[in-house]
Amino acid sequence: MLRRDFLRLTALTPLAALSVRSHAFPVSTGRVVGQIPDGRPHRLELKAHSFMLDGKPMQIRSGEMHPARIPAEYWLHRIRMAKAMGLNTISIYLMWNHLEREPGVFDLHTGNRDFVQFIRLCQREGMWVYLRPGPYICGEWDYGGLPPYLLRKPDIRVRNKDDPDYMAAVQRYIDAIAPLIHSLMAYNGGPVLMLQVENEYASFGHDLDYLKQLQALWEAHGIRGPFTISDGLGQLQQQHTYPPGTALGLDGDTDFATAQTIAGEAPVWVGEGYPGWLTHWGDPDFQRGDYVATLRELLQQGRSFNLYVVHGGSNFGFSAGANAKGDYSHFEPVITSYDYGAPINERGEATPDYHAFRALLAEHATQPLSDVPAPPAAIRFAAITPVAHASLWDNLPAPRAAKKPQANELLFAQDHGLVLYRRKIPAAAAALTLDGVRDYATVFSDGHYVDYVSRVQHAKLRAGNRVELPVIVDGKTSQLDVLVDSFGHVGYGQAMADRKGIVGSIRLGNEEVEDWNVYSLPLDEGYIRQLKPVVSEPSRPGIFFKATLRLDQLGDSYIDMSGWAKGYLWVNGQLLGRYWNLGPQQRLYCPASWFRLGDNELMIFDLHQTVAAPMHGATTLHA
């Protein structure tokens, strides 16, 4: 079962329907008055089914947002939005692969990676922090937050205490960030109340000792909790992966009575309550939710909760993840926007849900709520039409010889982007069979476009089988090119070896084709920087287009890509993310800080377009 399936079943269930069972155990309705992270030591304890802060009952009213999905310039604004809604806690994921892209090479400071600064801003605004540092987080993020470099080892077993390579990497990660987190714990004068151990592990495995080892790694650095887990109740009942003494967070469930029989005396709370939902490429529309009734009941009963998410942000760059079944079929990549139907939308505006939630939270507040911050400025701009700048086919690096197709991670240590398979083929007319395309391929014969194969759209490929295409031949030897684009790595469930490129075979008729020249095209900064411009108008798909946008004022904008097919968009060298006319998303969010006054460079790489389409700036995600 996919994550969206098993959690969606209960994500929007009104708590009122379960209110009788939910009172089978006593729940404190007391509220901490005036307790904020003030730089002095505070202690959160797990006592008699309740959270106790400095000996007084506390209702954690948390909303989740992720520093990695928000430009650092907007961190303070988003925190203040959550506070003004009436929350007292900010929940955050730390994405391991955002902090360590290559083994042992950490970046904890540039851009939106300085999570210590984010947490200090929460403290400055009087907000507690619930920290979810992984190592695995899911979150619809590429590979669930795990670094894709792990996939360069053919036999890696992630989320497994018995794999020495995986556990060594986890140890390195925790060794790097734990000393920073230690000083941020509430008992050391910081705002961090509690840490989560891994995430939704019962939906993956059943080794309780793995979770205990992770907890021990934190404790070895002096981080003594309290700790919590977050998972589906049915999965916990089946896998028996509740670490004794931790708080039990329910994902999309409100059956507190049953959960309490697992947690004993420890508190049971809503680890993830869903006011909205994730959207995949190919969904008919953006997902929405209705959480008002559930939130009303949680507040009336004094239940602690974490809204997932109060603000989603954006999957900039290559960070969007994907879902799939355990056999890698039914692949569902996540769109670039992580708006999520959240009460604070992608660019920081209050939605109708925000005001409804705020009214409920105000009824249960001990003091007036702060004013709602104004949203950041937004701009429109008139349509501009890019021109051809460079051709992928004129910018191929030196190839590597490969007898058979092999995953990008194993062949090139390449985590994202494109790869090209090239070979001369005989004149015989035969169907081309592609097996194991991950995730989208365009096929050319002698430079002429033949067709495409999509892991999302083609039913046979979705089911894990081969897809056949005709090959154009004209009675002579032809050059076959198979250009493969990738989405994010699957980050949930059992399909945790979702390597990219071509992971099966290529056949002509009944014969497997071997001896390929393979080209690594990662679309990273180094590759983009060295592009050689075109000298004449290219006619073959695989073109980089460029436009100059002149601005005399700055603000957020949504760049409309509805006239384009499938590809990537950069603004002043920053990769906004993927676009695809499959929808439902047609506009990509660009924060004001990525623009500049005067001339701005917009670059587009499109897999199908040979003629540029106009593009304009709007102020909303939706048309």
Buried (B, 14 or more C-beta within 10 A) or exposed (E): EBBBEBBBBBBBBBBBEBBEBBEEBEBBBEBBEEBBBEEEEBEBBBBEBBBBBBEBBBBBBBBBBBBBBBBBEBBBBBBBBBBBBBBBBBBBBBBBBBBBBEEEEBEBEEEBBBBBBBBBBBBEBBBBBBBBBBBBBBBBBBBBBBBBBBBBBEEBBBBBBEBEBBBEBBBEBBEBBBEBBBEBBBBBBBBBBBBBBBBBBBBBBEBBEBBEBBBEBBEEBEBEBBBBBBBBBBBBBEBEBBBEBBBBBBBBBBBBBBBBEBBEEBBBBBBBBBBBBBBBBBBEEBBBBBBBBBBBBBBBBBBBBBBBBBBBBBBBBBBBBBBBBBEBBBBBBBBBBBBBBBBBBBBBBBBEBBEBBBEBBEEBBEEEBBEBBEBBEBBEBEEBEBEBBBBBBBBBEEBEEBEEBBBBBBBBBBBBBBBBBBBEBEEEEBEBBBBBBBBBBBBBBBEEBBBBBBBBEBEEBBEBBBBEBEBBBEEEEBEBBBBBBBBBBBBBBBBBBBBBBBBBBBBBEEEBBEEBBBBBBBBBEEBBEEBEEBEEEBEBBBBBBBBEBEBEEBBBBBBBBBBBBBBBBBBBEBBBBBBBBBBBBBBBBBBBBBBBEEEBBBBBBBBBBBEBBBBBBBBEBEE
